[in-house]
Amino acid sequence: MALASWDDTNSGLVHEDPRLLRALDMVAPGTTLREGIDNVIHASTGALIVIGEPEEISFLFSGGLKLDVDYTPGLIYQVAKMDGAIVLDPEARKISWANVQLMPDPTIHSSETGTRHRTAERVSKQTNALVIAISARRDVVSIYLGGIKYILQDITTVLSKANQGLATLEKYRLRLDRVTARLTTVEMAGAATLHDVLTVLQRAELLLRTANEVERYIIELGAEGRMIEMQLEETSVGVLSERVALIRDYAVEDSEEMLDTTLAELSKLSHQELLDLGRLAELLGYDRKVNPHDLHVSARGYRALGRITRLPRLVGEKVIKHFGSLEEILAAGTEQLAAVDGVGEDRAADIRDGLDRVRESEVFERYPLT
């Protein structure tokens, strides 16, 4: 079926609204609801399907048949032959009503022209229900939720976009690995600048945003998206934790409140703001007018200690709190590390060996400073 795409003016909302993501999951290929929708499309009858608690939306009903029968793709195809709306329970497991005339508030603004889609938009704005409008003539499936409209795309189009997103994601990952390796190199040498830090933060955020886009395609693909989901997980593994460690390493203030605020503000940045290193510096607590190339910064040690296998996070935090910086941790001997509460001789040796391995990693030879 030839289906149009999501309106660009609303494209960001699908990533932020978990209800809409759940709705896409419910109508994804491989689900019984999608099978029923496809049956209606092939029959060219059209349909208006409302998914929600019948008691909460019954004030909109005029007439109709109360069924309360188990949902099946074949049965919804049969009841769609009637003109009225079909009402399903919130999990789409029961057909509660059929042939219902919906009477939403006519004063609610609607940008739709057709009667079925205008009713769907108004019902979605007036209630918490998920409304699906299937066009009889154009084979278009529109999802309405809270006034947001999403038009399902055909599988071939979604697969193409998902693969394009993966290709972009792989490029971002390669660039992120390069700038991360450089930061680790200069970090260990005590020569890191704010520019090195901000470049890694910027690349990590770009990758995560692209990953979110691909994830939405995977949800829409349903059973058809399993292979892409595996590739997505492989490409984006470790980036979330690396970003958190980076912020804790270099933010002016090291606290949970600062971390939460920084992550929240980072997610709100437009693409153009994300490219502004001055704005990113501001999020970490620095003066946005500072020249990031000239400002040398020191890591606290979260990234470095996080790479040591079998080192508990709380123990690593105690080490950081005790010494105050990665530079001091690197200078500390095994005895000094062992003296930290919760460390002991064995873990001290593991920390020392782990940091030496990070310092001598092949990544420094692969990505030199120049």
Secondary structure as UniProt FT lines:
FT   HELIX           8..10
FT   TURN            11..12
FT   HELIX           13..16
FT   HELIX           18..26
FT   TURN            29..30
FT   HELIX           32..43
FT   STRAND          47..51
FT   HELIX           54..57
FT   HELIX           58..60
FT   STRAND          61..62
FT   STRAND          65..70
FT   HELIX           73..79
FT   TURN            80..81
FT   STRAND          85..88
FT   TURN            90..91
FT   STRAND          94..102
FT   TURN            106..107
FT   HELIX           115..126
FT   STRAND          130..134
FT   TURN            136..138
FT   STRAND          141..145
FT   TURN            146..147
FT   STRAND          148..151
FT   HELIX           155..188
FT   TURN            189..190
FT   HELIX           194..221
FT   HELIX           222..225
FT   HELIX           226..236
FT   TURN            237..238
FT   HELIX           239..250
FT   HELIX           256..268
FT   HELIX           271..274
FT   HELIX           277..283
FT   TURN            284..285
FT   TURN            288..289
FT   TURN            292..294
FT   HELIX           302..306
FT   TURN            309..310
FT   HELIX           313..323
FT   HELIX           326..331
FT   HELIX           334..338
FT   TURN            341..343
FT   HELIX           344..359
FT   HELIX           363..366
//
